[in-house]
Amino acid sequence: MKKSYLKYGLHLAIIIGLIIAGVKYLSGDEVWAALKSFDFSYAPLIVVLATGYVFLHAWRFLVLTRPYTDILGHVIFRAYLAGQAATLLPGGMTARAGLLKQANVPVRKGSVPVFLSSGFDQAVLITGGVVAALWFGYGQLQILLMSGFFIALALPLLIPAVRQRLEALALRLAQRFNLEEQWQGFVEAWPKVFTWRTMAAGLGLTIVALVLHFVALDLVLQGLDQELDPTSLALVYILPTVLGRLSGLPGGFGVTEAGMVGLMTTVSGFESDTALAIAAIFRIATIVYPALLGVLVYLIGWRGEAEATASVS
C-alpha cells in the first residue's frame, strides 16, 4: 500500500509540476510576442546549455549519493532527472528522495543529497548575490538582511555545545513523531558525504552549472538583439535568482522575473517590453524545458519499483 501511495504521489507531483511550468511561462500575449521576436538560431545552443545545467546538477546528486550506497550511477542520475518537474511544487525536491526509495535507497539516506544539493545552490547564489549587491549597490538591504538571517542561523552550529543540544532536540522530535529510525539513518549517512573531496566536487559542479545559465542568459539577449556588459549581466542573473530562492516560492515564481525586469529597466535602460521578453524566454529555457525533460525521463526512462532490481552493481 505504501508503495502504491509513493508511486501515484510521484506521478501526480511530476505532472502537476509540468502543468504549473506551462501555465506560468507559456501563457500571456507578452510571452508569445517575445517568442515571435526571438532569433531562433540561438535556440539550439541555449537548449544545450540548459541541458548541461541539469546534467551537471544530476552529476552532483550522484556525487553526493554514492558515498553511502552501491547502486549504479545511472540509476541515481535518472532519479534526479525524473524528479525535475516536481521541484516546481512546494517541497517538491523531496520527490527525488521518493524516487531513490523506489531504487531501494531509504528515504532517511536519500534525503541527504536532496538537502545538500539545495544547500550548495543557496550558498553559491547567496555569495554571488552579496558580491553583486555590494558591487552595484542594488538590493543591498534585502540581500544583506536575508544573508544575515541565514548566517545568524548557521553560526551557532559551529559551537559544539549548541550543535549537541540541537541534535538532542531533533532526536526527541523524531521519537515523538515515530521518525527515530529515519533520523538516525540521516545522521549516519551525513559523515560519509561530508568529506573535503565530496564537498569540493559538489561546489565545483554547482559553480560550473551556474556559469552555463549565465551564458544562456547572454545568448537570450543576443537573440533579441540586445547586449549587456558582463558585470551588468551578472547582476541581472544573480540578484533576482537569489531573491527568488530566498522567497521560498517554488522556482522563485514571480520574484525572479520581476527582479530581472526591474534591474534590466533600471540598470541598463531596457524598455519594459524588451526586459519582459528576455526574462520570459530565459525562464522558459531554464524552467519549462528542464521540467519537460524530467517528465520524459520519468515516463520513458524510469521504471518505478523495478529500478530496485537493477540498482545494485
Secondary structure as GFF3:
##gff-version 3
##sequence-region A 1 313
A	DSSP	alpha_helix	2	25	.	.	.	ID=ss1
A	DSSP	alpha_helix	29	37	.	.	.	ID=ss2
A	DSSP	three_ten_helix	40	42	.	.	.	ID=ss3
A	DSSP	alpha_helix	43	65	.	.	.	ID=ss4
A	DSSP	three_ten_helix	66	68	.	.	.	ID=ss5
A	DSSP	alpha_helix	73	82	.	.	.	ID=ss6
A	DSSP	three_ten_helix	85	88	.	.	.	ID=ss7
A	DSSP	three_ten_helix	92	94	.	.	.	ID=ss8
A	DSSP	alpha_helix	95	102	.	.	.	ID=ss9
A	DSSP	alpha_helix	107	136	.	.	.	ID=ss10
A	DSSP	alpha_helix	140	154	.	.	.	ID=ss11
A	DSSP	three_ten_helix	155	158	.	.	.	ID=ss12
A	DSSP	alpha_helix	160	176	.	.	.	ID=ss13
A	DSSP	alpha_helix	180	193	.	.	.	ID=ss14
A	DSSP	alpha_helix	196	223	.	.	.	ID=ss15
A	DSSP	alpha_helix	230	246	.	.	.	ID=ss16
A	DSSP	three_ten_helix	250	252	.	.	.	ID=ss17
A	DSSP	alpha_helix	255	267	.	.	.	ID=ss18
A	DSSP	alpha_helix	272	283	.	.	.	ID=ss19
A	DSSP	pi_helix	284	288	.	.	.	ID=ss20
A	DSSP	alpha_helix	289	296	.	.	.	ID=ss21
A	DSSP	pi_helix	297	301	.	.	.	ID=ss22
A	DSSP	three_ten_helix	304	310	.	.	.	ID=ss23
###
